[in-house]
Amino acid sequence: MPDYSFLAKPAKNISRIKFLVFLITLLPLSQLIFEFYTETLGSDPLARLTGKTGKTALVLLVLSLCITPLRHFLTILMCSIKANYGKRLADWNWIIKLRRLIGVMSFVYAMIHFAIYFRFDQGGDVENLIYDIREREFIAVGLLAIILLIPLFITSTNYMMRLLKKNWRRLHRTVYVIIVLSVLHYWMLSKAGVYDYLPYLFATVFLLGWRFWYYISCRNQKNIDDGMEALDRAQVRRIVANLNKLAENTYGAEDGPRVAVLLLGILSSEDHFSETILNMQIKKEFNKSHDSNLLVNRLKKERLLLGLGKTNVQAFIGLQETHSPVFIETVEKLDELLQAGLVAAQENDIEKLATVWTEIFSMLMPTGS
């Protein structure tokens, strides 16, 4: 059987891939800049500038919506050929990391598209813009799509994801409305007998139709993949190994595994603060001690006081998390803390080691302060 393990390499070089994708998205703009300075924009420079930037924005928007279906297609393909890698959705999670970049660049081109239209077509006059919006409906449709893109661009950072929590996902679902408006804008401005909008129309119908079908067919399943990021298998293995090693180095050969089991149980449970964890039903060999009972009681108390709901964290075991898009960032921080803790243990830096453990317990067992 052919070895497909090389497909795991892109996940390890995601920063380089993102930079390459960024350079590729700059090619249309670079071409326009070159044509502008060499005076090769053609007989209608304004139409060339607005047309190229508008189409690029639409293409990038369509590509951003292709990410989730692409992951499913690749997973099905790898399963059908019985490959030794790529048969899990989590194996293709690195592709999702490109979606935000593509979406941001789509917004950039959309703003350039509008700026060129406003400056050179309307002379920078707001009154002319308002008049044009009233007279030509496709201008109003296109402007509405750009306005709806603005909040998505503003909230595209990790900080805004943490701030908005579940509302972040709801807000970014407006991208479905935006792509419909964008295709409608392109359709309305097309001349009679010109059908260059059809590929974008077909792509939009397919992508939205696929999402609707997938939601309907999978809504009764426990885990619905909605295209959000999850963890890579290598990172999961590293966290498990490092946590076990660090706990054993810190708390000893007897108590260390118990601490690791407790913390890993919280992370890999179906629901954060789940009854399984709270009742200490993780493993038969996990014996309740005075300290462990204190930890469990603390979890119960904080859950009641803070009204914490069950937060799905299935991303930790390679599945798609569906309620907390920032959980991945939390686990990545845990990964860094564990590596720092191992270095501190090796250097016998007790103070640094204590700091690491304090941060780990603070993340997993919030005090509510």
C-alpha positions, -999 to 999 in steps of 0.1 A, spaced: 0 0 0 14 35 -9 26 56 20 6 88 24 21 99 56 38 128 38 4 145 37 9 153 74 38 176 66 17 206 56 2 207 91 38 212 105 46 239 81 13 258 82 30 292 87 50 288 55 19 277 36 -1 306 49 26 330 38 27 313 3 -11 316 1 -8 353 11 16 359 -18 -6 341 -42 -36 363 -32 -15 394 -39 -8 383 -76 -40 400 -90 -32 432 -72 4 431 -83 -8 426 -119 -30 456 -118 -3 478 -103 21 467 -131 -5 474 -157 -13 508 -142 24 520 -142 31 505 -177 -2 520 -190 -14 486 -202 -48 486 -186 -66 487 -219 -90 511 -235 -112 512 -204 -88 513 -174 -116 519 -149 -136 488 -160 -104 468 -159 -96 479 -123 -131 475 -109 -137 443 -128 -104 426 -117 -107 436 -80 -144 426 -79 -139 392 -94 -109 385 -72 -129 393 -41 -157 370 -53 -133 342 -61 -116 344 -27 -150 344 -10 -160 313 -29 -127 296 -20 -132 304 17 -165 285 15 -148 255 -2 -126 246 28 -151 225 47 -164 205 17 -128 200 6 -119 184 40 -148 160 37 -140 151 1 -103 144 10 -114 123 40 -138 102 18 -111 99 -8 -85 86 17 -110 62 31 -119 49 -3 -83 41 -13 -76 28 22 -47 52 28 -26 51 59 -33 88 65 -60 113 59 -90 92 69 -99 114 98 -113 150 94 -88 161 120 -60 151 96 -71 180 73 -77 206 100 -46 225 88 -66 236 57 -91 254 79 -62 277 91 -61 291 56 -98 301 55 -94 332 77 -65 345 56 -85 339 24 -115 356 39 -95 387 50 -80 390 15 -114 388 0 -125 418 22 -93 437 11 -101 433 -25 -137 442 -20 -126 474 -3 -102 482 -31 -130 475 -56 -153 500 -38 -125 526 -33 -117 526 -71 -154 529 -79 -160 557 -54 -129 577 -63 -127 574 -100 -163 567 -110 -181 589 -85 -153 614 -81 -152 609 -43 -186 626 -40 -210 611 -14 -240 627 -31 -231 611 -64 -228 578 -46 -262 581 -30 -277 590 -63 -261 560 -81 -273 537 -54 -308 548 -59 -306 546 -97 -287 514 -101 -298 485 -79 -267 464 -85 -247 491 -68 -269 489 -37 -266 451 -36 -228 452 -39 -225 479 -13 -247 459 11 -224 429 6 -193 450 15 -210 465 46 -218 430 58 -182 420 53 -169 447 76 -180 431 109 -166 398 98 -133 415 91 -132 433 124 -140 401 144 -115 379 125 -90 380 154 -86 354 182 -94 382 207 -128 388 191 -135 351 191 -129 349 228 -150 381 234 -180 370 213 -179 333 222 -209 315 206 -220 348 190 -189 348 169 -201 317 150 -235 332 145 -221 364 132 -198 347 107 -226 327 92 -237 359 75 -210 350 49 -237 329 33 -258 360 28 -228 379 16 -219 354 -11 -255 354 -24 -254 392 -26 -220 392 -43 -231 368 -70 -264 387 -74 -244 419 -78 -222 404 -105 -253 389 -123 -271 422 -123 -242 442 -138 -235 417 -165 -246 426 -200 -272 407 -219 -258 376 -236 -228 375 -213 -228 346 -190 -195 348 -172 -213 350 -139 -225 314 -143 -195 296 -128 -199 317 -96 -236 311 -95 -232 273 -99 -204 273 -73 -226 292 -48 -256 270 -54 -235 239 -49 -217 251 -17 -249 264 0 -268 233 -12 -241 210 1 -241 227 35 -279 224 38 -278 188 28 -250 180 52 -268 198 81 -301 180 74 -285 146 70 -263 149 101 -284 170 125 -294 139 145 -258 128 149 -239 136 180 -210 153 163 -217 176 134 -186 190 117 -192 226 110 -157 233 97 -143 248 128 -107 241 138 -98 210 158 -65 196 170 -39 177 151 -32 141 162 5 148 169 -4 176 192 -28 155 212 -2 127 216 24 153 227 1 168 253 -8 135 268 28 123 270 41 156 284 14 159 310 20 123 322 57 129 324 55 163 341 29 151 366 51 121 375 82 143 379 63 167 401 40 146 422 59 113 422 53 79 406 22 72 426 3 105 427 16 119 394 -5 95 372 -36 103 393 -32 140 386 -26 134 349 -57 112 347 -78 139 363 -67 167 340 -67 145 308 -102 134 318 -114 170 319 -99 177 285 -109 146 267 -144 143 281 -173 147 259 -184 178 279 -162 201 299 -173 199 336 -192 167 328 -208 146 355 -183 118 346 -154 140 357 -172 155 387 -180 121 400 -145 108 395 -156 79 373 -126 82 350 -107 50 357 -112 23 382 -76 27 396 -82 63 403 -86 64 441 -102 94 457 -78 112 480 -84 142 502 -68 166 476 -86 150 447 -120 154 465 -112 190 471 -106 195 434 -138 178 424 -158 198 450 -142 229 437 -154 220 401 -189 214 414 -190 246 433 -177 268 404 -201 252 380 -230 261 402 -218 296 411 -208 306 375 -237 287 358 -212 271 335 -229 251 308 -214 220 292 -188 230 267 -180 205 240 -143 199 238 -142 169 215 -115 186 195 -91 173 220 -96 138 208 -95 147 171 -132 154 166 -148 187 157 -157 209 186 -190 227 180 -195 252 208 -161 268 218 -139 280 189 -113 293 213 -108 259 230 -81 251 205 -62 282 216 -65 270 252 -51 236 244 -22 252 224 -14 273 255 -15 241 275 9 225 251 34 254 255 30 253 293 38 216 295 69 220 274 80 248 296 73 227 327 94 199 314 123 223 309 118 237 344 117 201 359 149 193 340 166 224 354 152 218 388 136 253 387 110 248 415 96 284 412 90 282 375 75 247 378 51 260 405 41 288 381 34 263 353 12 241 374 -7 272 387 -15 283 352 -25 247 342 -49 244 371 -62 279 365 -71 271 329 -89 238 337 -105 248 370 -114 285 368 -119 303 402 -144 327 388 -125 357 402 
